[in-house]
Amino acid sequence: MDAKLHTGYEIDIVCAALSPDGRGLANYGDVILQIDGAAVSERASVLPENAFAFYERFKLGKRNAMEEPGWRAVWVDRAALGIAHLGQDVTANDDEDALVRRILFSGASRDDDRFMEVNIYDGIAIEAVGRVTLASVPRDGDDQDRWRCAAAWLRRNGIDVIAPAMP
């Protein structure tokens, strides 16, 4: 699928979710990296949904299948893409929390997740990371030790770390 969406440079793409409030998608793991948009803006594009759902919607598995115009945006146009994609679902009764959930919704499974996907070319440098959040305490003691080491390294490198207290 990545080869169809990013022909010729699929191995260079890092996928992320656009988050209006710093939350992540629980179904993709407990560690959330908050990336500085300015650090990736020149090499990021945005899809209005998860790439797997996008691929299925446009049946890109078929020979010569083409997506309809208006379903990708460069970073600076992400708000316009969001408005085009989500505008029909927004109601006058939606408060800020409802709008946030329309942009990033973590469901019971990955199939239930709804989010705008950011495709970043050429990886993410540590300088682009503004914050790392651990959503829940690892159950395994070895994983807790790994997290403590990683968190200490991140802090030494000037990155804000948010985590629940470890036992």
MODELLER restraints for C-alpha pairs under 7 A, 6 or more apart:
rsr = mdl.restraints
at = mdl.atoms
rsr.add(forms.Gaussian(group=physical.xy_distance, feature=features.Distance(at['CA:2:A'], at['CA:10:A']), mean=5.43, stdev=0.5))
rsr.add(forms.Gaussian(group=physical.xy_distance, feature=features.Distance(at['CA:3:A'], at['CA:10:A']), mean=5.28, stdev=0.5))
rsr.add(forms.Gaussian(group=physical.xy_distance, feature=features.Distance(at['CA:12:A'], at['CA:121:A']), mean=5.64, stdev=0.5))
rsr.add(forms.Gaussian(group=physical.xy_distance, feature=features.Distance(at['CA:12:A'], at['CA:122:A']), mean=5.00, stdev=0.5))
rsr.add(forms.Gaussian(group=physical.xy_distance, feature=features.Distance(at['CA:12:A'], at['CA:123:A']), mean=6.75, stdev=0.5))
rsr.add(forms.Gaussian(group=physical.xy_distance, feature=features.Distance(at['CA:13:A'], at['CA:119:A']), mean=6.10, stdev=0.5))
rsr.add(forms.Gaussian(group=physical.xy_distance, feature=features.Distance(at['CA:13:A'], at['CA:120:A']), mean=5.47, stdev=0.5))
rsr.add(forms.Gaussian(group=physical.xy_distance, feature=features.Distance(at['CA:13:A'], at['CA:121:A']), mean=4.72, stdev=0.5))
rsr.add(forms.Gaussian(group=physical.xy_distance, feature=features.Distance(at['CA:13:A'], at['CA:122:A']), mean=6.17, stdev=0.5))
rsr.add(forms.Gaussian(group=physical.xy_distance, feature=features.Distance(at['CA:13:A'], at['CA:123:A']), mean=6.76, stdev=0.5))
rsr.add(forms.Gaussian(group=physical.xy_distance, feature=features.Distance(at['CA:14:A'], at['CA:119:A']), mean=5.78, stdev=0.5))
rsr.add(forms.Gaussian(group=physical.xy_distance, feature=features.Distance(at['CA:14:A'], at['CA:120:A']), mean=5.05, stdev=0.5))
rsr.add(forms.Gaussian(group=physical.xy_distance, feature=features.Distance(at['CA:14:A'], at['CA:121:A']), mean=6.42, stdev=0.5))
rsr.add(forms.Gaussian(group=physical.xy_distance, feature=features.Distance(at['CA:14:A'], at['CA:123:A']), mean=5.85, stdev=0.5))
rsr.add(forms.Gaussian(group=physical.xy_distance, feature=features.Distance(at['CA:15:A'], at['CA:117:A']), mean=6.74, stdev=0.5))
rsr.add(forms.Gaussian(group=physical.xy_distance, feature=features.Distance(at['CA:15:A'], at['CA:118:A']), mean=5.76, stdev=0.5))
rsr.add(forms.Gaussian(group=physical.xy_distance, feature=features.Distance(at['CA:15:A'], at['CA:119:A']), mean=4.74, stdev=0.5))
rsr.add(forms.Gaussian(group=physical.xy_distance, feature=features.Distance(at['CA:15:A'], at['CA:120:A']), mean=6.27, stdev=0.5))
rsr.add(forms.Gaussian(group=physical.xy_distance, feature=features.Distance(at['CA:16:A'], at['CA:117:A']), mean=5.76, stdev=0.5))
rsr.add(forms.Gaussian(group=physical.xy_distance, feature=features.Distance(at['CA:16:A'], at['CA:118:A']), mean=5.00, stdev=0.5))
rsr.add(forms.Gaussian(group=physical.xy_distance, feature=features.Distance(at['CA:16:A'], at['CA:119:A']), mean=6.43, stdev=0.5))
rsr.add(forms.Gaussian(group=physical.xy_distance, feature=features.Distance(at['CA:17:A'], at['CA:115:A']), mean=6.22, stdev=0.5))
rsr.add(forms.Gaussian(group=physical.xy_distance, feature=features.Distance(at['CA:17:A'], at['CA:116:A']), mean=5.86, stdev=0.5))
rsr.add(forms.Gaussian(group=physical.xy_distance, feature=features.Distance(at['CA:17:A'], at['CA:117:A']), mean=4.69, stdev=0.5))
rsr.add(forms.Gaussian(group=physical.xy_distance, feature=features.Distance(at['CA:17:A'], at['CA:118:A']), mean=5.67, stdev=0.5))
rsr.add(forms.Gaussian(group=physical.xy_distance, feature=features.Distance(at['CA:18:A'], at['CA:115:A']), mean=6.82, stdev=0.5))
rsr.add(forms.Gaussian(group=physical.xy_distance, feature=features.Distance(at['CA:18:A'], at['CA:116:A']), mean=5.47, stdev=0.5))
rsr.add(forms.Gaussian(group=physical.xy_distance, feature=features.Distance(at['CA:18:A'], at['CA:117:A']), mean=6.02, stdev=0.5))
rsr.add(forms.Gaussian(group=physical.xy_distance, feature=features.Distance(at['CA:18:A'], at['CA:118:A']), mean=6.20, stdev=0.5))
rsr.add(forms.Gaussian(group=physical.xy_distance, feature=features.Distance(at['CA:19:A'], at['CA:104:A']), mean=6.01, stdev=0.5))
rsr.add(forms.Gaussian(group=physical.xy_distance, feature=features.Distance(at['CA:20:A'], at['CA:100:A']), mean=6.15, stdev=0.5))
rsr.add(forms.Gaussian(group=physical.xy_distance, feature=features.Distance(at['CA:22:A'], at['CA:34:A']), mean=6.57, stdev=0.5))
rsr.add(forms.Gaussian(group=physical.xy_distance, feature=features.Distance(at['CA:24:A'], at['CA:32:A']), mean=5.70, stdev=0.5))
rsr.add(forms.Gaussian(group=physical.xy_distance, feature=features.Distance(at['CA:25:A'], at['CA:106:A']), mean=5.18, stdev=0.5))
rsr.add(forms.Gaussian(group=physical.xy_distance, feature=features.Distance(at['CA:26:A'], at['CA:106:A']), mean=6.39, stdev=0.5))
rsr.add(forms.Gaussian(group=physical.xy_distance, feature=features.Distance(at['CA:27:A'], at['CA:109:A']), mean=6.13, stdev=0.5))
rsr.add(forms.Gaussian(group=physical.xy_distance, feature=features.Distance(at['CA:27:A'], at['CA:110:A']), mean=5.72, stdev=0.5))
rsr.add(forms.Gaussian(group=physical.xy_distance, feature=features.Distance(at['CA:30:A'], at['CA:134:A']), mean=5.65, stdev=0.5))
rsr.add(forms.Gaussian(group=physical.xy_distance, feature=features.Distance(at['CA:30:A'], at['CA:135:A']), mean=4.92, stdev=0.5))
rsr.add(forms.Gaussian(group=physical.xy_distance, feature=features.Distance(at['CA:30:A'], at['CA:136:A']), mean=6.20, stdev=0.5))
rsr.add(forms.Gaussian(group=physical.xy_distance, feature=features.Distance(at['CA:31:A'], at['CA:132:A']), mean=6.90, stdev=0.5))
rsr.add(forms.Gaussian(group=physical.xy_distance, feature=features.Distance(at['CA:31:A'], at['CA:133:A']), mean=5.72, stdev=0.5))
rsr.add(forms.Gaussian(group=physical.xy_distance, feature=features.Distance(at['CA:31:A'], at['CA:134:A']), mean=4.70, stdev=0.5))
rsr.add(forms.Gaussian(group=physical.xy_distance, feature=features.Distance(at['CA:31:A'], at['CA:135:A']), mean=6.24, stdev=0.5))
rsr.add(forms.Gaussian(group=physical.xy_distance, feature=features.Distance(at['CA:32:A'], at['CA:132:A']), mean=5.59, stdev=0.5))
rsr.add(forms.Gaussian(group=physical.xy_distance, feature=features.Distance(at['CA:32:A'], at['CA:133:A']), mean=5.01, stdev=0.5))
rsr.add(forms.Gaussian(group=physical.xy_distance, feature=features.Distance(at['CA:32:A'], at['CA:134:A']), mean=6.40, stdev=0.5))
rsr.add(forms.Gaussian(group=physical.xy_distance, feature=features.Distance(at['CA:33:A'], at['CA:129:A']), mean=6.50, stdev=0.5))
rsr.add(forms.Gaussian(group=physical.xy_distance, feature=features.Distance(at['CA:33:A'], at['CA:131:A']), mean=5.99, stdev=0.5))
rsr.add(forms.Gaussian(group=physical.xy_distance, feature=features.Distance(at['CA:33:A'], at['CA:132:A']), mean=4.69, stdev=0.5))
rsr.add(forms.Gaussian(group=physical.xy_distance, feature=features.Distance(at['CA:33:A'], at['CA:133:A']), mean=6.60, stdev=0.5))
rsr.add(forms.Gaussian(group=physical.xy_distance, feature=features.Distance(at['CA:34:A'], at['CA:129:A']), mean=5.87, stdev=0.5))
rsr.add(forms.Gaussian(group=physical.xy_distance, feature=features.Distance(at['CA:34:A'], at['CA:130:A']), mean=5.56, stdev=0.5))
rsr.add(forms.Gaussian(group=physical.xy_distance, feature=features.Distance(at['CA:34:A'], at['CA:131:A']), mean=5.03, stdev=0.5))
rsr.add(forms.Gaussian(group=physical.xy_distance, feature=features.Distance(at['CA:34:A'], at['CA:132:A']), mean=6.19, stdev=0.5))
rsr.add(forms.Gaussian(group=physical.xy_distance, feature=features.Distance(at['CA:35:A'], at['CA:128:A']), mean=5.55, stdev=0.5))
rsr.add(forms.Gaussian(group=physical.xy_distance, feature=features.Distance(at['CA:35:A'], at['CA:129:A']), mean=4.64, stdev=0.5))
rsr.add(forms.Gaussian(group=physical.xy_distance, feature=features.Distance(at['CA:35:A'], at['CA:130:A']), mean=5.66, stdev=0.5))
rsr.add(forms.Gaussian(group=physical.xy_distance, feature=features.Distance(at['CA:36:A'], at['CA:128:A']), mean=5.26, stdev=0.5))
rsr.add(forms.Gaussian(group=physical.xy_distance, feature=features.Distance(at['CA:36:A'], at['CA:129:A']), mean=6.11, stdev=0.5))
rsr.add(forms.Gaussian(group=physical.xy_distance, feature=features.Distance(at['CA:36:A'], at['CA:130:A']), mean=5.94, stdev=0.5))
rsr.add(forms.Gaussian(group=physical.xy_distance, feature=features.Distance(at['CA:39:A'], at['CA:128:A']), mean=5.41, stdev=0.5))
rsr.add(forms.Gaussian(group=physical.xy_distance, feature=features.Distance(at['CA:40:A'], at['CA:120:A']), mean=6.79, stdev=0.5))
rsr.add(forms.Gaussian(group=physical.xy_distance, feature=features.Distance(at['CA:41:A'], at['CA:75:A']), mean=5.32, stdev=0.5))
rsr.add(forms.Gaussian(group=physical.xy_distance, feature=features.Distance(at['CA:43:A'], at['CA:120:A']), mean=5.84, stdev=0.5))
rsr.add(forms.Gaussian(group=physical.xy_distance, feature=features.Distance(at['CA:43:A'], at['CA:121:A']), mean=5.34, stdev=0.5))
rsr.add(forms.Gaussian(group=physical.xy_distance, feature=features.Distance(at['CA:44:A'], at['CA:74:A']), mean=6.35, stdev=0.5))
rsr.add(forms.Gaussian(group=physical.xy_distance, feature=features.Distance(at['CA:44:A'], at['CA:75:A']), mean=5.61, stdev=0.5))
rsr.add(forms.Gaussian(group=physical.xy_distance, feature=features.Distance(at['CA:44:A'], at['CA:118:A']), mean=6.45, stdev=0.5))
rsr.add(forms.Gaussian(group=physical.xy_distance, feature=features.Distance(at['CA:44:A'], at['CA:119:A']), mean=5.41, stdev=0.5))
rsr.add(forms.Gaussian(group=physical.xy_distance, feature=features.Distance(at['CA:44:A'], at['CA:120:A']), mean=4.38, stdev=0.5))
rsr.add(forms.Gaussian(group=physical.xy_distance, feature=features.Distance(at['CA:44:A'], at['CA:121:A']), mean=6.22, stdev=0.5))
rsr.add(forms.Gaussian(group=physical.xy_distance, feature=features.Distance(at['CA:45:A'], at['CA:72:A']), mean=6.86, stdev=0.5))
rsr.add(forms.Gaussian(group=physical.xy_distance, feature=features.Distance(at['CA:45:A'], at['CA:73:A']), mean=5.57, stdev=0.5))
rsr.add(forms.Gaussian(group=physical.xy_distance, feature=features.Distance(at['CA:45:A'], at['CA:74:A']), mean=4.44, stdev=0.5))
rsr.add(forms.Gaussian(group=physical.xy_distance, feature=features.Distance(at['CA:45:A'], at['CA:75:A']), mean=5.35, stdev=0.5))
rsr.add(forms.Gaussian(group=physical.xy_distance, feature=features.Distance(at['CA:45:A'], at['CA:118:A']), mean=5.75, stdev=0.5))
rsr.add(forms.Gaussian(group=physical.xy_distance, feature=features.Distance(at['CA:45:A'], at['CA:119:A']), mean=5.28, stdev=0.5))
rsr.add(forms.Gaussian(group=physical.xy_distance, feature=features.Distance(at['CA:45:A'], at['CA:120:A']), mean=6.72, stdev=0.5))
rsr.add(forms.Gaussian(group=physical.xy_distance, feature=features.Distance(at['CA:46:A'], at['CA:72:A']), mean=5.74, stdev=0.5))
rsr.add(forms.Gaussian(group=physical.xy_distance, feature=features.Distance(at['CA:46:A'], at['CA:73:A']), mean=5.25, stdev=0.5))
rsr.add(forms.Gaussian(group=physical.xy_distance, feature=features.Distance(at['CA:46:A'], at['CA:74:A']), mean=6.21, stdev=0.5))
rsr.add(forms.Gaussian(group=physical.xy_distance, feature=features.Distance(at['CA:46:A'], at['CA:75:A']), mean=6.39, stdev=0.5))
rsr.add(forms.Gaussian(group=physical.xy_distance, feature=features.Distance(at['CA:46:A'], at['CA:78:A']), mean=6.26, stdev=0.5))
rsr.add(forms.Gaussian(group=physical.xy_distance, feature=features.Distance(at['CA:46:A'], at['CA:116:A']), mean=6.80, stdev=0.5))
rsr.add(forms.Gaussian(group=physical.xy_distance, feature=features.Distance(at['CA:46:A'], at['CA:117:A']), mean=5.61, stdev=0.5))
rsr.add(forms.Gaussian(group=physical.xy_distance, feature=features.Distance(at['CA:46:A'], at['CA:118:A']), mean=4.47, stdev=0.5))
rsr.add(forms.Gaussian(group=physical.xy_distance, feature=features.Distance(at['CA:46:A'], at['CA:119:A']), mean=6.12, stdev=0.5))
rsr.add(forms.Gaussian(group=physical.xy_distance, feature=features.Distance(at['CA:47:A'], at['CA:71:A']), mean=6.33, stdev=0.5))
rsr.add(forms.Gaussian(group=physical.xy_distance, feature=features.Distance(at['CA:47:A'], at['CA:72:A']), mean=5.06, stdev=0.5))
rsr.add(forms.Gaussian(group=physical.xy_distance, feature=features.Distance(at['CA:47:A'], at['CA:73:A']), mean=6.83, stdev=0.5))
rsr.add(forms.Gaussian(group=physical.xy_distance, feature=features.Distance(at['CA:47:A'], at['CA:116:A']), mean=5.69, stdev=0.5))
rsr.add(forms.Gaussian(group=physical.xy_distance, feature=features.Distance(at['CA:47:A'], at['CA:117:A']), mean=5.06, stdev=0.5))
rsr.add(forms.Gaussian(group=physical.xy_distance, feature=features.Distance(at['CA:47:A'], at['CA:118:A']), mean=6.39, stdev=0.5))
rsr.add(forms.Gaussian(group=physical.xy_distance, feature=features.Distance(at['CA:48:A'], at['CA:71:A']), mean=6.64, stdev=0.5))
rsr.add(forms.Gaussian(group=physical.xy_distance, feature=features.Distance(at['CA:48:A'], at['CA:81:A']), mean=6.72, stdev=0.5))
rsr.add(forms.Gaussian(group=physical.xy_distance, feature=features.Distance(at['CA:48:A'], at['CA:82:A']), mean=6.47, stdev=0.5))
rsr.add(forms.Gaussian(group=physical.xy_distance, feature=features.Distance(at['CA:48:A'], at['CA:85:A']), mean=6.29, stdev=0.5))
rsr.add(forms.Gaussian(group=physical.xy_distance, feature=features.Distance(at['CA:48:A'], at['CA:116:A']), mean=4.49, stdev=0.5))
rsr.add(forms.Gaussian(group=physical.xy_distance, feature=features.Distance(at['CA:48:A'], at['CA:117:A']), mean=6.39, stdev=0.5))
rsr.add(forms.Gaussian(group=physical.xy_distance, feature=features.Distance(at['CA:49:A'], at['CA:114:A']), mean=6.58, stdev=0.5))
rsr.add(forms.Gaussian(group=physical.xy_distance, feature=features.Distance(at['CA:49:A'], at['CA:115:A']), mean=5.28, stdev=0.5))
rsr.add(forms.Gaussian(group=physical.xy_distance, feature=features.Distance(at['CA:49:A'], at['CA:116:A']), mean=4.44, stdev=0.5))
rsr.add(forms.Gaussian(group=physical.xy_distance, feature=features.Distance(at['CA:49:A'], at['CA:117:A']), mean=5.59, stdev=0.5))
rsr.add(forms.Gaussian(group=physical.xy_distance, feature=features.Distance(at['CA:50:A'], at['CA:115:A']), mean=6.27, stdev=0.5))
rsr.add(forms.Gaussian(group=physical.xy_distance, feature=features.Distance(at['CA:50:A'], at['CA:116:A']), mean=6.37, stdev=0.5))
rsr.add(forms.Gaussian(group=physical.xy_distance, feature=features.Distance(at['CA:50:A'], at['CA:117:A']), mean=5.43, stdev=0.5))
rsr.add(forms.Gaussian(group=physical.xy_distance, feature=features.Distance(at['CA:51:A'], at['CA:117:A']), mean=6.94, stdev=0.5))
rsr.add(forms.Gaussian(group=physical.xy_distance, feature=features.Distance(at['CA:58:A'], at['CA:67:A']), mean=5.65, stdev=0.5))
rsr.add(forms.Gaussian(group=physical.xy_distance, feature=features.Distance(at['CA:59:A'], at['CA:65:A']), mean=6.68, stdev=0.5))
rsr.add(forms.Gaussian(group=physical.xy_distance, feature=features.Distance(at['CA:60:A'], at['CA:66:A']), mean=6.67, stdev=0.5))
rsr.add(forms.Gaussian(group=physical.xy_distance, feature=features.Distance(at['CA:73:A'], at['CA:81:A']), mean=6.31, stdev=0.5))
rsr.add(forms.Gaussian(group=physical.xy_distance, feature=features.Distance(at['CA:103:A'], at['CA:115:A']), mean=5.49, stdev=0.5))
rsr.add(forms.Gaussian(group=physical.xy_distance, feature=features.Distance(at['CA:103:A'], at['CA:116:A']), mean=6.38, stdev=0.5))
rsr.add(forms.Gaussian(group=physical.xy_distance, feature=features.Distance(at['CA:104:A'], at['CA:114:A']), mean=5.81, stdev=0.5))
rsr.add(forms.Gaussian(group=physical.xy_distance, feature=features.Distance(at['CA:104:A'], at['CA:115:A']), mean=4.41, stdev=0.5))
rsr.add(forms.Gaussian(group=physical.xy_distance, feature=features.Distance(at['CA:104:A'], at['CA:116:A']), mean=6.96, stdev=0.5))
rsr.add(forms.Gaussian(group=physical.xy_distance, feature=features.Distance(at['CA:105:A'], at['CA:113:A']), mean=5.56, stdev=0.5))
rsr.add(forms.Gaussian(group=physical.xy_distance, feature=features.Distance(at['CA:105:A'], at['CA:114:A']), mean=4.98, stdev=0.5))
rsr.add(forms.Gaussian(group=physical.xy_distance, feature=features.Distance(at['CA:105:A'], at['CA:115:A']), mean=6.18, stdev=0.5))
rsr.add(forms.Gaussian(group=physical.xy_distance, feature=features.Distance(at['CA:106:A'], at['CA:113:A']), mean=4.76, stdev=0.5))
rsr.add(forms.Gaussian(group=physical.xy_distance, feature=features.Distance(at['CA:106:A'], at['CA:114:A']), mean=6.68, stdev=0.5))
rsr.add(forms.Gaussian(group=physical.xy_distance, feature=features.Distance(at['CA:107:A'], at['CA:113:A']), mean=4.69, stdev=0.5))
rsr.add(forms.Gaussian(group=physical.xy_distance, feature=features.Distance(at['CA:129:A'], at['CA:159:A']), mean=6.98, stdev=0.5))
rsr.add(forms.Gaussian(group=physical.xy_distance, feature=features.Distance(at['CA:130:A'], at['CA:159:A']), mean=5.84, stdev=0.5))
rsr.add(forms.Gaussian(group=physical.xy_distance, feature=features.Distance(at['CA:130:A'], at['CA:160:A']), mean=6.54, stdev=0.5))
rsr.add(forms.Gaussian(group=physical.xy_distance, feature=features.Distance(at['CA:131:A'], at['CA:159:A']), mean=5.68, stdev=0.5))
rsr.add(forms.Gaussian(group=physical.xy_distance, feature=features.Distance(at['CA:131:A'], at['CA:160:A']), mean=4.67, stdev=0.5))
rsr.add(forms.Gaussian(group=physical.xy_distance, feature=features.Distance(at['CA:131:A'], at['CA:161:A']), mean=5.79, stdev=0.5))
rsr.add(forms.Gaussian(group=physical.xy_distance, feature=features.Distance(at['CA:132:A'], at['CA:160:A']), mean=6.37, stdev=0.5))
rsr.add(forms.Gaussian(group=physical.xy_distance, feature=features.Distance(at['CA:132:A'], at['CA:161:A']), mean=4.97, stdev=0.5))
rsr.add(forms.Gaussian(group=physical.xy_distance, feature=features.Distance(at['CA:132:A'], at['CA:162:A']), mean=6.34, stdev=0.5))
rsr.add(forms.Gaussian(group=physical.xy_distance, feature=features.Distance(at['CA:133:A'], at['CA:161:A']), mean=5.81, stdev=0.5))
rsr.add(forms.Gaussian(group=physical.xy_distance, feature=features.Distance(at['CA:133:A'], at['CA:162:A']), mean=4.62, stdev=0.5))
rsr.add(forms.Gaussian(group=physical.xy_distance, feature=features.Distance(at['CA:133:A'], at['CA:163:A']), mean=5.80, stdev=0.5))
rsr.add(forms.Gaussian(group=physical.xy_distance, feature=features.Distance(at['CA:134:A'], at['CA:162:A']), mean=6.26, stdev=0.5))
rsr.add(forms.Gaussian(group=physical.xy_distance, feature=features.Distance(at['CA:134:A'], at['CA:163:A']), mean=4.79, stdev=0.5))
rsr.add(forms.Gaussian(group=physical.xy_distance, feature=features.Distance(at['CA:135:A'], at['CA:163:A']), mean=6.75, stdev=0.5))
rsr.add(forms.Gaussian(group=physical.xy_distance, feature=features.Distance(at['CA:136:A'], at['CA:164:A']), mean=6.52, stdev=0.5))
rsr.add(forms.Gaussian(group=physical.xy_distance, feature=features.Distance(at['CA:137:A'], at['CA:164:A']), mean=6.39, stdev=0.5))
rsr.add(forms.Gaussian(group=physical.xy_distance, feature=features.Distance(at['CA:137:A'], at['CA:166:A']), mean=6.45, stdev=0.5))
rsr.add(forms.Gaussian(group=physical.xy_distance, feature=features.Distance(at['CA:138:A'], at['CA:144:A']), mean=5.58, stdev=0.5))
rsr.add(forms.Gaussian(group=physical.xy_distance, feature=features.Distance(at['CA:151:A'], at['CA:161:A']), mean=6.49, stdev=0.5))
rsr.add(forms.Gaussian(group=physical.xy_distance, feature=features.Distance(at['CA:155:A'], at['CA:161:A']), mean=6.68, stdev=0.5))
